[in-house]
């Protein structure tokens, strides 16, 4: 369901999938979280995806977390 999928960009290279999931779990139930990595260098590509349990929780996550700092860098959260 696209209503509960979020695109998270401008991530610090230090943020991994567990960090991302933990940040979003503070505002709702996370179905899945993943940081995208370069397949060759295995370095973070600076963005990821989070699927919340419901569209309402996704909206709450945008409101709570967009333009907030995670590991020293301000992230963007959008649908």
VENPE-V73552 format. One record per pair of residues at least 4 apart in sequence whose C-alpha atoms are under 6 Angstrom apart, sorted by the first residue. I is the first residue (numbers start at 1). J is the second residue. Records with the same first field share a line. If there is no record, write none. Layout:
BEGIN
I = J / J
END
This chain:
BEGIN
3 = 55
4 = 51 / 52 / 54 / 55 / 58
5 = 50 / 51
6 = 49 / 50 / 78 / 79
7 = 49 / 77 / 78 / 79
8 = 47 / 48 / 49 / 76 / 77
9 = 47 / 75 / 76
10 = 46 / 75
11 = 46 / 47 / 75
12 = 73
13 = 44
15 = 19
17 = 34 / 35
21 = 25 / 33
25 = 29 / 30
27 = 61
28 = 57
29 = 52 / 53
30 = 52 / 53
31 = 51 / 52 / 53
32 = 50 / 51
33 = 49 / 50
34 = 48 / 49
35 = 48
36 = 45 / 47 / 48
37 = 42 / 43 / 44 / 45
38 = 42 / 43
52 = 58
61 = 65
62 = 66 / 77
66 = 76 / 77
67 = 74 / 75 / 76
68 = 74 / 75
69 = 73 / 74
END
